Amino acid sequence: MQQNQHIQEIQAQAAHFVCKEVGSEILLVPLRDNVADFNQYLTLNELGSFIYKLITDGKRYEDILSEILAQYEIDDTQARQDLSAFIDQLYQYTIGHA
């Protein structure tokens, strides 16, 4: 599954980013020469933060989907669509800023 490949790449790139929690959100900031580049940060909302934490904890797509369905009131089809879109966007961001 392509999503699991993207998740593995995001996991591999995690060391190139610093996370700053601000309330229920996370700022994902790329590191350049071991210095945070605040000109290129990404803000993750509560759900995005939840998913990112699961990714960095080593979870795979189906595990993340199960956690979302257990924590949030959303139907399976919509959760799959939204999770896949989020993973694709996060993958593009991490690859572009690593």
Salt bridges, closest charged atoms under 4 A:
GLU21 OE2 - LYS53 NZ 3.70
GLU62 OE2 - ARG80 NH1 3.31
ASP76 OD2 - ARG80 NE 2.86
ASP88 OD1 - HIS6 ND1 3.22
